[in-house]
Amino acid sequence: MNTRSLLTRLCRDDTGAATAEYAIATMAAVGFAGLLVAILKGDEVKQILLDMVRRALTFGG
């Protein structure tokens, strides 16, 4: 087997590609979760969420 055919075969081999795709998707999800945590730590957002919960709990009675 010559070098060119070996390189061609190795370049076409996609072993581990799915694992890399899962790793990228996981990292994107972690980054998004971190962004949500940063947003939800804000006082304004906390107040909005608390107001929504209070309204939902007092709506019936």
SERO-4910 file (N, C-alpha, C, O; in steps of 0.05 Angstrom, whole numbers):
BEGIN
 pado doro    nc1    nc2    nc3   cac1   cac2   cac3    cc1    cc2    cc3    oc1    oc2    oc3
  Met    A     17    -24      0      0      0      0     18     25      0     36     27     17
  Asn    A     13     42    -19     30     66    -20     19     88     -1     -2     85     11
  Thr    A     35    109      2     28    130     22      2    144     14    -14    151     32
  Arg    A     -1    149    -12    -25    163    -20    -51    148    -14    -70    159     -4
  Ser    A    -52    122    -19    -75    106    -14    -80    103     16   -103    102     26
  Leu    A    -58    102     31    -61    101     61    -73    127     71    -91    126     88
  Leu    A    -63    150     62    -74    176     70   -103    179     62   -120    189     78
  Thr    A   -110    170     38   -138    171     29   -156    155     47   -178    164     54
  Arg    A   -147    131     54   -163    114     71   -166    126     99   -188    124    111
  Leu    A   -145    137    110   -146    149    136   -164    174    137   -178    179    156
  Cys    A   -163    189    115   -180    214    114   -209    207    112   -226    223    121
  Arg    A   -216    184    100   -244    176     97   -254    162    122   -279    158    124
  Asp    A   -237    154    139   -245    140    163   -258    160    183   -245    179    191
  Asp    A   -283    155    190   -297    174    208   -301    161    236   -320    169    250
  Thr    A   -284    143    243   -286    131    270   -283    153    291   -264    169    290
  Gly    A   -301    154    309   -300    174    331   -314    200    324   -315    218    341
  Ala    A   -324    203    300   -338    228    292   -363    233    309   -368    256    317
  Ala    A   -378    212    314   -402    215    330   -395    224    358   -409    241    370
  Thr    A   -374    213    369   -365    221    396   -358    251    396   -365    265    415
  Ala    A   -344    260    376   -336    288    375   -361    306    372   -362    327    384
  Glu    A   -380    297    357   -405    312    354   -420    314    380   -431    335    387
  Tyr    A   -421    292    395   -434    293    421   -419    311    440   -431    326    456
  Ala    A   -393    311    439   -377    328    456   -382    358    450   -385    374    468
  Ile    A   -384    364    425   -390    392    417   -418    400    426   -421    422    436
  Ala    A   -437    383    422   -464    389    431   -466    392    461   -480    409    471
  Thr    A   -451    375    475   -451    377    505   -439    404    514   -449    417    532
  Met    A   -417    411    501   -404    437    508   -422    460    502   -423    480    517
  Ala    A   -437    459    480   -456    481    473   -478    482    494   -486    504    502
  Ala    A   -488    459    503   -509    458    524   -498    470    550   -513    484    564
  Val    A   -474    463    557   -462    473    582   -459    504    580   -464    518    600
  Gly    A   -450    513    557   -447    542    554   -474    556    556   -476    578    568
  Phe    A   -495    545    544   -521    557    545   -532    556    574   -544    576    583
  Ala    A   -527    535    588   -536    533    616   -521    554    633   -533    567    650
  Gly    A   -496    558    628   -481    579    642   -491    606    637   -493    623    655
  Leu    A   -499    611    612   -511    637    605   -537    641    619   -543    663    629
  Leu    A   -554    620    620   -579    622    635   -575    628    664   -590    644    676
  Val    A   -556    615    676   -550    619    705   -541    648    709   -550    661    728
  Ala    A   -525    658    692   -516    686    694   -539    705    692   -541    725    706
  Ile    A   -558    700    673   -581    717    670   -600    715    694   -610    736    704
  Leu    A   -604    691    704   -623    687    726   -613    697    752   -628    700    771
  Lys    A   -587    702    754   -576    713    779   -582    743    783   -579    754    805
  Gly    A   -591    756    762   -597    784    763   -621    790    781   -640    774    781
  Asp    A   -620    812    795   -642    819    814   -668    824    799   -690    816    809
  Glu    A   -667    836    776   -692    841    761   -706    816    753   -730    813    755
  Val    A   -690    796    744   -702    771    735   -714    756    759   -735    745    757
  Lys    A   -699    756    782   -710    744    806   -737    756    814   -755    741    821
  Gln    A   -738    782    812   -763    796    820   -786    789    801   -808    784    810
  Ile    A   -780    788    775   -801    780    756   -811    752    761   -835    747    761
  Leu    A   -792    733    766   -800    706    771   -816    703    797   -836    689    798
  Leu    A   -808    717    818   -823    717    843   -851    728    840   -870    717    851
  Asp    A   -853    750    825   -879    762    820   -898    742    805   -921    740    811
  Met    A   -886    728    785   -902    709    770   -912    686    788   -935    677    786
  Val    A   -894    676    805   -902    655    824   -923    664    843   -943    650    848
  Arg    A   -920    688    854   -940    699    873   -967    702    859   -988    695    871
  Arg    A   -967    713    835   -992    716    820  -1005    689    814  -1030    686    816
  Ala    A   -989    670    808  -1000    643    802  -1012    630    827  -1032    617    825
  Leu    A   -999    634    850  -1009    622    874  -1033    636    886  -1049    624    900
  Thr    A  -1036    662    881  -1058    678    892  -1081    681    872  -1101    693    879
  Phe    A  -1078    670    848  -1099    673    827  -1125    660    836  -1146    671    831
  Gly    A  -1123    636    848  -1147    621    855  -1161    631    880  -1184    624    885
  Gly    A  -1147    646    896  -1160    651    921  -1158    676    933  -1170    681    954
***
